């Protein structure tokens, strides 16, 4: 039997004013902001080679930096700059493996400006320096 309008109003009233009302309203607000976070993530994926700040991304989404960072990390599993770094390093690895680029060419193409920073970040993510990592992968592929 369908709910009457009066019955639906009571359910809505209970949802909004009951013990879980605040959580319910917050979850609706979070869903509304999630689109902005996913748009920001898509933008980062398309523009990871470019420099940007979290402040710029937050401003574009009309959020404070801390709220944007918190929501981005909650939705994506890492902060926006970590996401950019992961994309850059993964693409650099692909360029060296698939296109035969050397370390300097790869780091420049993905937006790194410092060789030492690139090597440090690469080693932290993949467990070896770029040349060692690429050689090891190529060796495993030949086996």
C-alpha positions as a Markdown table, in Angstrom:
| # | Residue | x | y | z |
|---|---|---|---|---|
| 1 | Unk | 0.0 | 0.0 | 0.0 |
| 2 | Unk | 1.5 | 3.4 | -1.0 |
| 3 | Unk | 2.4 | 5.9 | 1.7 |
| 4 | Unk | 0.1 | 8.8 | 1.9 |
| 5 | Unk | 1.4 | 12.3 | 1.7 |
| 6 | Unk | 0.9 | 12.7 | 5.4 |
| 7 | Unk | 2.9 | 9.4 | 6.0 |
| 8 | Unk | 5.7 | 10.6 | 3.7 |
| 9 | Unk | 5.9 | 13.9 | 5.6 |
| 10 | Unk | 6.2 | 12.1 | 8.9 |
| 11 | Unk | 9.0 | 9.9 | 7.5 |
| 12 | Unk | 10.9 | 13.0 | 6.2 |
| 13 | Unk | 10.3 | 14.9 | 9.4 |
| 14 | Unk | 11.7 | 11.9 | 11.4 |
| 15 | Unk | 14.7 | 11.7 | 9.0 |
| 16 | Unk | 15.5 | 15.3 | 9.4 |
| 17 | Unk | 14.7 | 15.8 | 13.1 |
| 18 | Unk | 15.5 | 12.4 | 14.5 |
| 19 | Unk | 18.7 | 11.2 | 16.1 |
| 20 | Unk | 20.4 | 10.7 | 12.7 |
| 21 | Unk | 19.0 | 13.9 | 11.1 |
| 22 | Unk | 22.3 | 15.8 | 11.2 |
| 23 | Unk | 24.2 | 12.9 | 9.7 |
| 24 | Unk | 21.6 | 12.5 | 7.0 |
| 25 | Unk | 21.8 | 16.2 | 6.0 |
| 26 | Unk | 25.6 | 16.1 | 6.1 |
| 27 | Unk | 25.6 | 13.0 | 3.8 |
| 28 | Unk | 23.4 | 14.8 | 1.3 |
| 29 | Unk | 25.8 | 17.8 | 1.4 |
| 30 | Unk | 28.8 | 15.5 | 0.9 |
| 31 | Unk | 27.2 | 14.0 | -2.2 |
| 32 | Unk | 26.6 | 17.4 | -3.6 |
| 33 | Unk | 30.3 | 18.3 | -3.1 |
| 34 | Unk | 31.6 | 15.0 | -4.4 |
| 35 | Unk | 30.9 | 16.0 | -8.0 |
| 36 | Unk | 33.3 | 18.9 | -7.5 |
| 37 | Unk | 35.9 | 16.6 | -6.1 |
| 38 | Unk | 35.6 | 14.2 | -8.9 |
| 39 | Unk | 35.8 | 17.0 | -11.4 |
| 40 | Unk | 39.0 | 18.2 | -9.7 |
| 41 | Unk | 40.4 | 14.7 | -9.8 |
| 42 | Unk | 39.6 | 14.5 | -13.6 |
| 43 | Unk | 41.2 | 17.9 | -14.1 |
| 44 | Unk | 44.4 | 16.7 | -12.3 |
| 45 | Unk | 44.5 | 13.6 | -14.5 |
| 46 | Unk | 44.3 | 15.8 | -17.6 |
| 47 | Unk | 46.7 | 18.4 | -16.4 |
| 48 | Unk | 49.2 | 16.6 | -14.1 |
| 49 | Unk | 52.1 | 17.9 | -16.1 |
| 50 | Unk | 51.2 | 21.5 | -15.2 |
| 51 | Unk | 51.9 | 23.2 | -11.9 |
| 52 | Unk | 49.0 | 24.1 | -9.7 |
| 53 | Unk | 48.3 | 24.7 | -6.1 |
| 54 | Unk | 45.7 | 23.1 | -3.8 |
| 55 | Unk | 44.6 | 26.7 | -3.1 |
| 56 | Unk | 43.7 | 27.2 | -6.7 |
| 57 | Unk | 41.7 | 23.9 | -6.8 |
| 58 | Unk | 39.9 | 24.7 | -3.6 |
| 59 | Unk | 39.0 | 28.2 | -4.8 |
| 60 | Unk | 37.6 | 26.8 | -8.1 |
| 61 | Unk | 35.3 | 24.6 | -6.0 |
| 62 | Unk | 34.4 | 27.4 | -3.5 |
| 63 | Unk | 35.9 | 25.5 | -0.6 |
| 64 | Unk | 38.5 | 26.2 | 2.0 |
| 65 | Unk | 41.8 | 24.6 | 1.4 |
| 66 | Unk | 41.4 | 22.3 | 4.4 |
| 67 | Unk | 37.9 | 21.2 | 3.5 |
| 68 | Unk | 38.9 | 20.6 | -0.1 |
| 69 | Unk | 42.0 | 18.6 | 0.9 |
| 70 | Unk | 39.9 | 16.6 | 3.4 |
| 71 | Unk | 37.2 | 15.8 | 0.9 |
| 72 | Unk | 39.6 | 15.0 | -1.9 |
| 73 | Unk | 41.6 | 12.7 | 0.3 |
| 74 | Unk | 38.4 | 11.0 | 1.5 |
| 75 | Unk | 37.1 | 10.5 | -2.1 |
| 76 | Unk | 40.4 | 9.6 | -3.9 |
| 77 | Unk | 42.5 | 8.1 | -1.1 |
| 78 | Unk | 45.3 | 10.6 | -1.3 |
| 79 | Unk | 45.8 | 14.4 | -1.5 |
| 80 | Unk | 45.7 | 16.3 | -4.7 |
| 81 | Unk | 49.4 | 16.8 | -4.9 |
| 82 | Unk | 50.1 | 13.2 | -4.1 |
| 83 | Unk | 47.7 | 12.3 | -6.9 |
| 84 | Unk | 49.7 | 14.5 | -9.3 |
| 85 | Unk | 53.0 | 13.0 | -8.2 |
| 86 | Unk | 51.7 | 9.5 | -8.7 |
| 87 | Unk | 50.4 | 10.3 | -12.2 |
| 88 | Unk | 53.7 | 12.0 | -13.1 |
| 89 | Unk | 55.9 | 9.2 | -11.9 |
| 90 | Unk | 53.7 | 6.5 | -13.5 |
| 91 | Unk | 53.7 | 8.3 | -16.8 |
| 92 | Unk | 57.5 | 8.9 | -16.6 |
| 93 | Unk | 58.0 | 5.1 | -16.0 |
| 94 | Unk | 55.8 | 4.4 | -19.0 |
| 95 | Unk | 57.7 | 6.8 | -21.2 |
| 96 | Unk | 61.0 | 5.2 | -20.3 |
| 97 | Unk | 59.7 | 1.7 | -20.8 |
| 98 | Unk | 57.4 | 2.1 | -23.8 |
| 99 | Unk | 59.0 | 5.0 | -25.7 |
| 100 | Unk | 62.7 | 4.5 | -24.7 |
| 101 | Unk | 63.0 | 8.0 | -23.2 |
| 102 | Unk | 65.9 | 8.6 | -20.9 |
| 103 | Unk | 65.5 | 9.9 | -17.3 |
| 104 | Unk | 66.0 | 13.5 | -18.2 |
| 105 | Unk | 63.6 | 13.4 | -21.1 |
| 106 | Unk | 60.9 | 11.6 | -19.1 |
| 107 | Unk | 61.1 | 13.9 | -16.1 |
| 108 | Unk | 60.9 | 17.0 | -18.2 |
| 109 | Unk | 57.9 | 15.6 | -20.2 |
| 110 | Unk | 55.9 | 14.9 | -17.0 |
| 111 | Unk | 56.6 | 18.3 | -15.5 |
| 112 | Unk | 59.4 | 17.7 | -13.0 |
| 113 | Unk | 62.0 | 20.5 | -12.9 |
| 114 | Unk | 64.6 | 18.8 | -10.5 |
| 115 | Unk | 66.4 | 15.6 | -11.4 |
| 116 | Unk | 67.3 | 14.9 | -7.7 |
| 117 | Unk | 63.7 | 15.4 | -6.6 |
| 118 | Unk | 62.5 | 13.2 | -9.4 |
| 119 | Unk | 64.9 | 10.4 | -8.5 |
| 120 | Unk | 64.0 | 10.7 | -4.8 |
| 121 | Unk | 60.3 | 10.5 | -5.5 |
| 122 | Unk | 60.7 | 7.7 | -8.1 |
| 123 | Unk | 62.7 | 5.6 | -5.6 |
| 124 | Unk | 60.2 | 6.2 | -2.9 |
| 125 | Unk | 57.3 | 5.1 | -5.1 |
| 126 | Unk | 58.9 | 2.2 | -7.1 |
| 127 | Unk | 61.6 | 1.1 | -4.7 |
| 128 | Unk | 64.6 | 1.8 | -7.0 |
| 129 | Unk | 66.2 | 4.6 | -9.0 |
| 130 | Unk | 64.7 | 5.0 | -12.5 |
| 131 | Unk | 67.5 | 3.4 | -14.4 |
| 132 | Unk | 67.7 | 0.4 | -12.1 |
| 133 | Unk | 63.9 | 0.0 | -12.1 |
| 134 | Unk | 63.6 | 0.1 | -15.9 |
| 135 | Unk | 66.5 | -2.4 | -16.3 |
| 136 | Unk | 64.9 | -4.8 | -13.8 |
| 137 | Unk | 61.5 | -4.6 | -15.6 |
| 138 | Unk | 63.1 | -5.1 | -19.0 |
| 139 | Unk | 65.0 | -8.1 | -17.6 |
| 140 | Unk | 61.8 | -9.6 | -16.2 |
| 141 | Unk | 60.0 | -9.1 | -19.5 |
| 142 | Unk | 62.8 | -10.9 | -21.4 |
| 143 | Unk | 62.5 | -14.0 | -19.1 |
